[in-house]
């Protein structure tokens, strides 16, 4: 009777083998993790590294991420990045020690932030140098080239910033898209020229995004590994968009135009962050000439978005959506940059934009090959001329906006 019951509940040989395999795999996951946890606990408790100590102070790093100047003094947001918690002991302004308040007080752990408030009577238009001295005597300098009041973040500023973002983002892209009816009558060579023009425009935006991202990465805390973060973010964005775009075959027509608008929009998000940060730092200096330069610079982007649509008849709503997708991120970037700017987030946004633009460059190149049908279509005069003209247009208009 017992043998019969045991045979009723016994697992078939194949299921029993699979169960044993799963248990063994689970053990090979748990056991190494437990060993690592025990080793880490022993390293912390026993502290065997103290035998190698020669009395040298720990490595300390401090990054200045934000600056506010108002009628109460100078306010700096700093981020620690050393190997051990650090303590800010003293602060100098123009080689004179000043009282300061730290918020939150106490030691700064790795990657933690704090505000340093200095009741210093800064002088409008003058240059000042702030030196933060740690408990170990290490100094960190922050230069204020020209002291001007920092605009205060206020909801009333969001509307004019949105208007300016639309003027330099949405409006010029829409103007570029309005050339669509004229462009529809081009020949095959003209079509190749316009697609190559798009590649040239995007190639310039890609290089511009990478350059700006690397510059911002240098301003971020060293622990964020800025250059590596930029490369990884761009590569991950390229791979993700390539996978999404190729799920149903190579994109054409409106789908390809949407990817172009998305890549340009992510680039404009990064540019909007930079402009918003300039507002927050009180160093905007955006005169009418500079705003018109931004607008002219982005009109060419609208022409690039329209190029894949020349063999289609998209509705008016599609053009409106493309203009918003490419230009509206500039508005969001201005808001974020003026309210909560950090160099590593701006670098990450530009890196994502660079990856998206690179993916679009590849897709437009593939589309150009498919529409022409020849392997040598990438070295024809119309294609080479389109790329050169696209690069030249973006370079010439960028001269107006680089300050």
N, C-alpha and C positions, 0 to 999 in steps of 0.2 A: 504494500500500500504506500509506504513512504517512498519507495523507488519510483512508483508511478507518479506521485505528486511532484517529486523532484524533476522528473523528466518533463512534466507539463510546464514548469516555470523556467526550465533551462533555455538560454538563448541559442538560436541557430549558430553554427560555427562562424559564418561570415559576419554576423552582427557582433558576436563576442570579440572577434578579431579587430573590428573597427572600433569597438569601445576601448579595448586595450591600447590601440594606437592613439586614440584621442587622449587617454589618461597619460600616456608616455609623453605626448607632445606638450600637454599642459605642464607636466613636471619639468620638462626641459626649458619651459618659459619661467616658471616660478623659482626654480632652484638658482639659476644664475642671478636673478634679480635679488633674491634673498642674500646671496653671497656678496653682491655689490653693496647692499644696504648695510650688512655687517662690517664690510671693509670701510665704508664711509663713516660709520659710527665710531669705529676704532681710530680712524684718522683724526676725528674731531676730539675724542676723549683723550687719547694717548698723546696727541700732538708730537709725533716723531720728528717733524720738521724743525722744531726749536733747536735741535742739535746743530743745525746749519746756520742759525742766526748769528750775524756778526755785529748786531747793534744798529744796522742801517734802518732808517725810517721806512714805513710802507710807501708804496707808490701811490701818489695822490694826483687826481685830475679833476678839473672843474671847468665846466662849459657854461658860457653865458648865452642863454637862449632868448631872453626878452628884456627890453629896457623901456621904462616909463619915466618921463620927466614931467613933473607938474609943480604946483605951487608949494607942495610939501617937501620937495626934494627929489632925489634920484632913487628909483626902485628897480632892482635887478632880479631876474629869475635865473637861478643857477642850478646846474645838475651835476652831481658828483659821479665820478666814474672810476675811482681808484680801486685797489685790491682790498682795502680795509675802510671801515667808516672813518670819516674825517670830521674835524671840528674847525669851524671858522673862528679864529681868535681875534683878528683885528682887520680893519678896513681903512685904507688910505685913499684920499681924493687929492690929486695934484700934490703928492708927497707929504700931505698932512693927515694925521690920524683923526678920524671922525667917529663919533658914537653911531651905533647902528642897531637896528632891531632885526632879528631873524624870525621868519614865520614859515614853517614851525621851528621852534628852537631846538637846540641839542645837536647831536651828531648827525651827519648826513651819510646814510648808507649808500651802497652801490646803486646807481641809477636813480636815487631819490632826488627830489627837487625842493627848493626853498626860496622864498623871497627875501632879499636883503633891502631894508628900507634905510636910506641915508637922508637925514635932514640937512642936506647941503644946499646952500644958496647958489645954484648954478647961474651962469651968466648967459643971456641970450646971444647966440652967435659965436660963443667962445668954445674952445676945445678943452675937454677934461679927460683925465685918466684916472680910472678907479683900479686900485690894487687890493685884492683880497689875500690876506695872510692867514694860513692855516696854523694849527697848533704846533706843527713841526717846523714852522718857519718858511714853508713853500709859498711863493707868491704867484698870483694869477692876475694878469692885466686885462683890462677892458677899456678900450678907447672910445670916447664920444667925440667924433670929429667936429661936429657943429651942434651945439646944444639948442634945441627948439622944443617947445611944449608938445607932448604927445597927445594926439586927439583922443578924447575919451570915447569908449565904445558906448553907443546909445542907439536905441531902436530907431530914432529919427534918421540915423545915418544909413539905415538899410535901404531906404527908398532911393536916395541919390546914388548909392553904390550900385543898386540894381539897374538904375537907368544907365550909369556909365558902363556897367558890364554888358548890358544889352547893346549899347552903342558901339563898343569895341569887339563884341562877340557875335550876337545874333544878327544885328543889322548888316554888317559887311558880308557875312556868309549869305544872307538873303539876297543882297545885291549881286553877289557872284552867281547865285542860282538863277537870277533873272536873265542871264545871258543864254539860258537853255534854248529858247526858240531860235535864236540866231545860229547856235552851234549845231542844231539838228540837221542842217543842210550840208554838212561837210562831207567830203569824199572819204574813201577808205584810208587814204594817206592822211587826211585831216583827222580822222578818228584815231589813227595810230599816234599822230602828233599830240592830240589832247590827252590820250591815256599816258603817253610818255611824259607830258607836262605834269600830269598828276603825280607820277613817280618822282619827278624832280622836286615838286612842292613837298611831298611827304618825306623825301630823303633829307631835305633841309630841316624840316621839323624834327625828324628823328635825331639828327646831329645836334640841333639846338636843345632838344629835351635832355639828351645825354650830358651835354656840357653843363647845363643849368643844374641837373640833378647831382652831378659830381661836385660842383661848387657848393651846393647846399649840404651835401654829405660831409664835406670838410668842416663845415661849421657845427655839425652835430657832435654829440658825445662820442668818444672813441669806441665805447662799448657797443654802439650800434653797428660798427664796422660798415660805415657809409658806402664806400665804393663797392664792396661785396654785396651789400643790400641792394644797391642800384642794379647791378648785373643780374642778381637772382630774381628780383621783382620783374625786370624787363623780360627775362627768359621765361618765367612762369606765366606772365601775361600773354606772351607770344604763343606758348604751347597751349594754354587754355583756349584762347580765341581760335587758334588753328583747329583744335579738336571740335569746338562748337561749330565753326564755319564749314567744316568738311563732313559733318554728319550726314548731310543730304546732298553731297556732291559739291563741286566748286561753285562759289557764289557768283552770280551775274546780275546785271541790271540793278534793280532796286536793292537787292540784298547786298551787293557789293558797295553801292553808294552808302548804304546804312553803315557798313563797316568802316568806310572812309570817314563818315561823319563821326562815328564813335571814337576813332583814333584821334581825330582833330579835337573833338570835345574833351578827351582826357588831357590832351596837350594844353588846351585853353584853361582847364581846371588848374593845372600847375601854374600857368601864367597869371591866372586870377589870384592864386594864393600869394604870389610874389607882389602883385600890385596892392592887394589888401594888407600885406605885411608892411609895405612902404607907407601906406596910410597910417597904420598903427604906430610906426616909428616916427611919424611926423616928417618923413623925408620923401613924400610923394612927388612933389614938383611936377605934376602932370599938367602942363600947359596945353592950350588948344592944338598947337603944332604936334605935340607928342600924341595926343588922343587921335588926331587925324592920321598920324603915322600908323598907330595900331589898327585903325579902321582900314586903311589902304592895304596893310599887310595881310589882313584876313579876307579881303575881297577875293584874292587869288585862290584861297581855300575853297570858296563856294564854287568856283569854276572847276576845281578838281573833283568836287563831289558830283557835279553835274555830268562829268564825262562818261561814266558807265550807263547813264540813262538815255543816251542819244538814240538808241535803237528801240526805246520803249516809250509808252505814253502814260506816265504816272499821273495820278490826280493831284490837284492843287494841295490837298491835305498832306500828301507825301512830301512835297517840297517844304511845307511849313514844319513838319516833323523833323526833317533833315536839318533845317536851319536851327531849330531849337536844340536838337541833339548835339550839333557841333558848336553852337555859340552859348547856350544857356549855362554850361559848366563854368564859364568865366564869371558869371554872377555868383554862383555858389562859392567859387574859389575866393572871390573878393570878400564875401561875408566871413568865411572861415579864416582867411588870412588876417583880417582886421580884428577878429574877436579872439582867436585862439591859435596863434601862429607858433609853429615849432619847425626848426630846420629839417629834422629827420622825417616829419610827415610830409613836408613839401617835396623833399627829395624822393620819397616813396611815390607820391602822386605823379611826379614827372617821369619816374622810372616806369610806372605802369603805362603812362601815355606813350613812352618810347617803345615799349613792347607791343602795344596795340598798333602803333604806326608801322613798325617793322612787319607785322603780320599783314597789314593792308598793302604794303609795298610788294610783298611776295604775291599776294592775290591779284593785284592789278597787273603785275608782270605776267602771271599765268594767264590772266584774261586777255592780255595783249597778244600772247602767243596763240591762244585759241581763236581769236577773231581774225587773225591774219592767216593762220594755217601753215606757216613756214617756220622752220627752225632758225632761219637767218633773219627773222623779222625784228629781232632786237638790235640789229646792227645796221638798219636802214637809215638813210639821212633824216627821215621824218622822226624816227624814234630818238636818235641821238640829238637832233635839234630840239625836240620836245623836252628831253631831260635837261639839256643845257639851259634852255629858256626858263624852265621851271625853277632851277637852282638860281639863275640870275635874278628872276623876279623876286623870289623870297629874300635873297641876299640884299638886293637894292632897297626893298621896302623895310627890311630889318634895320638898315642903317638909320632909319627915321625913329626907331623905337629903342635902340640900344643907348643907354645913358650910363 
